[in-house]
């Protein structure tokens, strides 16, 4: 929780595969459930192909209100993320190698290496945490960056706590004995 009791959930960015509940007050025919397509767009009655991916639900609601105002007077729109994308989508962060439970973690704004390590149960006793790599796709190719996960977990070195991006891969090798 941050100052004033506002949670990090307010920073959630809509992604492909999310299911959105669009509610238009006093207009039940316009209130629908809309899946976010792989191209990041949704289609609703009267508003076709509006960009949803990368927007906050409140931001998308404002965009829908603007679009619907061409058809109805003073629309009031609410957008709720009813179901989150499957972890296998392109926005997920993957953890491979010597994690307690290697898996795919759904991406959310503000996700860090520590968040992901907690989600996967930490490092195994055979992990070379300081030999870990962050693989990130940049300009069409994967770039490799060092991660010092052992320092992060064991010593609390928060300088090793990097912010993650959609599609990142964390590879944790085993140490050599």
Beta strands, then each sheet from edge to edge (+ up, - down):
strand 1: 19-24
strand 2: 32-35
strand 3: 41-44
strand 4: 47-51
strand 5: 77-83
strand 6: 93-97
strand 7: 104-105
strand 8: 132-138
strand 9: 141-147
strand 10: 169-172
sheet 1: 2+ 1- 5+
sheet 2: 3+ 4-
sheet 3: 7+ 6- 10- 8+ 9-
end
